[in-house]
Structure formats: C-alpha cells, structure tokens
Amino acid sequence: MTDKEKGTVRAVERALDILLCFAGTETELGLSDIAKKVNLHKSTVHRLLSSLENKGFIRRHPHTDKYRLGWSVLELVSNVYQSDDLSSIVVPEMTRLRDLLGETISLYIRAGNERIRIQAVESNQPVRRVANIGRRLPLYVGASGKILLAWDDRESVLQLFDDPSWPRDLDREEFLVSLDKARANGYAVSIEEREPGAAAVAVPIFDRDGTLIASLSVSGPVGRFTNEAVKRFAEAAKRSADMIMKMLKR
C-alpha cells in the first residue's frame, strides 16, 4: 500500500470514528466535543466534518454550530432494514412474543467488542424498557452480551479481556462461568448489570450453518423478573428463536 493509499484509509477511518460519536445518547455535539472523543486536532475534525456535511451524513445547526447526524444516514439505515433478511423477518415474531410476555423484545448483533440493537418491539405496559434501535452497548454486561460471546472459543474471549475498553475490575473467572452457564442452559440472564432496576433474558439465534448471528432478548423492570418469570420468558424466547431460525432456512 502506498503512502497516499494509507492516508486515504486513515481519513476514512477517522470520518467513521466521527460518525460513531453519535452512536450514544447525545444527538448534538460541538467541534471540541467531537475532537476530544476521537482524539484529533480540531482543524482535522473540522475538515472531516465539512466533507461529511457535503455528503449529507452530518448537519450543522446554523445558530449553535453544533453537529448532528444528517439524512444520508437515515437513507442507509432504511436500506439496511429493507434488505436485511434477519431484521425484516423477526418483527412479526418479536411482536407476537411481546404480546405474549408483555415485555420489551430486542434483537442484538455483535460488532467487534460491542453489541448493536438492530430491532426492537417495546412493551405496551406503562413501566417498560425503552429500546432505541441502533444503540451500541458493551458485551461485558447484559444477557445479550453473554449470549453473543457464549459460543465463541475460549481463546477469543480471553483476548477480549485485554482490550482497553474492557473494565479492569471485571472478574474474569466469574464472567467465563456465566458464559459456560449460558451455553449449557441455552439462555442468559442479567439482573441490574447495566442499569439499576432493569433485567433481561436472552437466547441465541443461529444461521443455516449453525453460526451464532444474533441474540433475542426479553427485558423489563427487575420486579417483574422473578425466578418463575425468568424461566417462562426463557422458554418462550427459545420458541421464538426456533421459529425465526426456521424462517431463515426457507
């Protein structure tokens, strides 16, 4: 690869890092905020933002000079949901599961050391989990994170422990045991791991070749996740996952 090609790749990676700054809960960010997040000089970030703005991936507020995602991102997301078999197939079954259990149903896929919620059907109950599609979450907490790692080989999981994004105080042995338990039971449980008052049960979804491709989760207030309810949620989610996998094989 030539120096010019390396420079082009680096610019693309930096532009993508800027877009990923908006993957959290913040919808608007200033130039200084973005520069700090991506660890680049403001002049470099401003140049990249201008290019992204010209292509419609970034919008700048004319009065506050803050940036937010542009409409081109929405166009790409729309195409993902129209073309992706998994995200389009699961909605009816997720809705059926939501109506059966009364809790929020989410679908997660793995992206590196994170998981992304690519589809969700929220509970109709007054007190419920709010599920934002497209949100990125860490793999080291939550039922779906365990599921997305439980079928990995042990060496790959151990390598993740050395990643800077993983907390140093994570009990590795306890975490590995939780993965073994999830694989043995066919489901994982999290009780107030990621946020107080929230609980979840998750099950795996495999593709035609038996490769893990997603996690289907049931989440809601911890008070509704009794031991009896967890078992009921897990069995119902397993049946829904089986139905989805049958549809994927057609």
Secondary structure by P-SEA (a helix, b strand, c coil): ccaaaaaaaaaaaaaaaaaaccccccccccaaaaaaaacccaaaaaaaaaaaaaaccbbbccccccccccaaaaaaaaaaaaccaaaaaaaaaaaaaaaaccbbbbbbbbccccccccbbbbbcccbbbbbbccbbbbccccaaaaaacccccaaaaaaaaaccccccccaaaaaaaaaaaaaaacbbbbcccccccccbbbbbbbccccccccccccccccccccaaaaaaaaaaaaaaaaaaaaaaac
